């Protein structure tokens, strides 16, 4: 079976790209499940009910979060009742929502999706390694045959360490948060596919998705200010993982980098294939 993980969706440009691209990619790659990090979907920080609804309508099955998951306060009113949204599992007890979920893919495979957040250069939370192992055991007990872990972290070393820690226990460990796609995709000896960062889905003519003028001013003056999403050079970044549902081992991992222009070409190719 094949699943697509989409890197951090940033603002309306990212949401619009997901709406345009997911169904095309499902056909092009023969995907059975689509997962996306959506913690920056609301104007670059947070996730609203409306944003989540639009992302699900686009064809995404599970949304993962990270350090910005609570930036829009309204999420606390609905995250408990929406099992398709997962926040980092290593938040302390009492935090709303869940750190993992199990969904049924298009081919019938039960897929566990887990989110954890790193602690290096980030807000201190509970141990992400302990939380990941706990959630892996929980989703496996709930019938998960294939398991993907989104490790939302700043330090590449912490994300790589998580991959090795979970090698042979999960199908894939995919990093998020930095908004810059890395080129180190591989399958570890135990059968776990890893990528240090899936990248960003949104405007690439700014600074990690945000308007570059405001970001440059922040770096030059160290003064706080309002940051709005950039608008141009929109791309979808992500990764396709092929897995054996019987063993849960990854068989292949392929990075995805798709511009608007490349998406149009791909859509035309898909349309031509079904035209009599």
N, C-alpha and C positions, 0 to 999 in steps of 0.2 A: 504494500500500500504506500501511497505518497501523501505527504503533508507539506504545506507551505507555511513558513513562519515569516511574517512581515515585520520589518524593523520599525522602530518608533514612529507612529503617525503624528505629524506635526500640523496643527491648525486645519483650517478649511482646505488649503491646497493639498494637504496629505489626505484628508477625508475624501475629497473629490477624486484624487488619483485612485484610491482604493475602490471607490464606486465604479470607476471606469475600468479598472484593471482586473479585479478578482475573477470575474466570470470568464474573461478571456484567458487568464492564466490557468484556471481550472480545466478548460478545454485543451489548452496547449500542452499542459504537463500531465493530464489525466489525474488531477488531484482528488483525494478523498476527504481531506480536511484542511481548513485554513485557520491559522491562529495569528493574532496581531497584537503587538504592544500598543496600547491606546492611551497611555497616561498623559500624553501631550496633545491629545486630539482637540481639546477646547482652547482655541486661540494660543496654543503652545504650552499650556499648563493646566492639567486636570482633565476630567472626563465628565460630561453631563449625560443625563438620561437620553436627551435628543441625539447627542453624538453617538452614544452606544447603539441606539436604535438604527441610526443610519448605517453604522459599520456592520451591524448584523444583517441588515437588508442587502448590503453589498455582497454578502456571501461569506463573511467571516463567522466562524463558529464559536471561537473563544477569544476574549480580550484579556491580556495580561497587563499588570500595572508596575509601579515602581515608586520612587520617592515623591513623584508629583500626583499620586493617585488621589490624595485628599485635597488638592488645591481648589477644587470646586466643591463647596460644602454639601451641595445637594446630593452628592453620591452616597453619603451616609444614610440617606433616606430610602435608597433602593438597592444597595449592593447586597444586603442580606437576602433579598428575594430574587436575585439574579445570579443563578449558578454558573452562567457563562462568563462572568467577570471574576478574575482571581487577582487578589492583591498579594504582596509578599508574605509568605508563610511565616517569616520570622518576626512579624510584629508581635508585641507582647500579648498575652491573654487578655481578652476583653475588647480588642480591636474589631470593628465590624467586618463583615465579609469572610472570605475563605481563601486559603493559600493554595488550594488545588481543587480540581474538578475532574470528572470523568464524563466523556461524551462519546456517542456512537458515530463513527465516520461513515462516509457514503458506502464503503464496501462492507460495513458491518463490524469492523474492528473497534473494540473499546479502547479509547485513547485517554490517558491521563495527562493533564496539563498542570504544571506546578510553577509557581513564581516564588523566587527568593531574592533578597536584596543584600548586596555586599556591605561591609562595614569599613573598608579602607577608604579614607577621604570622604566618607558619607556619614549620615546620621547614625549613631550607634543603635543597633537593634539586637535582638537575640541572635545566637549563633546560626548563620545561614546553613552551615554544613549539617548540624544536628536537625534543623528544621527540614532540610531537603530530604534527609534519610527518613525522617518521620513521615513526611508526606508521600514519599515513594511507597513505603509500606502500606499507608492508608489507601492510596488509589489502587495499588495492586490488589489489596483485599476487596476492593470494590469492583474488581474485574478488569482493570486496565491491562491490556496486552502490549500496548506501545505507550511509552511515557516520554514526554518532552518537558524539559526544565528550562525556563527563562531565568537566567541569573542576571539581575539588573545591578551592575556594579561599575565603579570607576576604574579600578585597578585591573589591568590585563592579567596580572599574576593571580589575583583572586578568582577570576573567571576560569582561567586555565586549571587552577588547582581544583575547582569544583568539577570540572570535566573528569580529571583523573580520579577524584574521590568517588564519583558516581559511575565510572567506567564499568560496564557489565551489568549495572543495576537499572539503567535507563537507556532509552533509544537515542536521545539527543540532549545535549546541553548547549543552549544558544545564548550568547551574551547580548545584552542591550544596554542602553543608557548613554553611551558616548556619541551616538548619532553619526559615527564614522565607520563604514564597513571595513572589516579586516579581511585579509587574504590568506588566512591560516586554516581553512577548512580541512578536516581530516576525520578519519574513523580510528579511534583508539583500539588497542589490542582486544579489549573485551567486547567490542561491537558498538560503542557509543560514539555517535557523530558529534563533532564539536566545531564551533565557530566562535571566536572571541567576541565579535560584535556583528550583528546582522545589518547595522546601518540605520538609515533614516528614510522614511517615506514622507516627502514633503519638498519644500523649496530649497534648492541647493545654492542659490545665489546670495545667501546671507551667511550667518555664522551659526552653525548647527541648527539651521531652520529659522532663526530669528533675523530681523532686519539688521543689516550690517552697520548702518550708521549709529544706531543706538548701542550696539554691542561694542563698537570701536570706542565710542565716547566713554562707555563704562570702563574699559581697560585703561584709557588714557587719563581719566579723572578719578577713578575709584568711587564715583558718586552713584547712588542708586538712581534708577530711572525706569520709565515704562518701556517694555520690550514687546513689539508686535511681530507676528510671523512675517518672514519675507514672502515673496510672491512668485518669483521666476525660477526657471530651470528645475521644474518639478520632476522628481524621480521616485520610483518605488524600489526600495532595497529590501532584500530578504534572502531566504534560503529554502531550497526544496530538499527534503530528506526522504529517501526511499527506505522502507523498513520491511522486515519479515514479521508479519503479525503472529506467527507461531512461536518464534523465539524472542521477539522484541529487539533483535539486533538490527542496527542500521546496515544497509547494503550500499548506499551511495549518498553523497551530499554535494549539492550544487548551489553556488551563490547566484542570486538574481539581482541584476541592475537594469532597470527599465525606465527609459525616458518617455515622455509623452509621444515623441515622434516614433520611437521603437514600438510603443504600445499600439499606435495606429497601424503600423506595418503588420504587426502580429495579428491584430484584429481582422485586417483585410485577408491575411493568409487563412485564418480560421473560417472566415465567411466563404472564401473560395473553395475550401474543402467540402463544404456542405451544399454548395450550389450545384444543382443537377446539370 
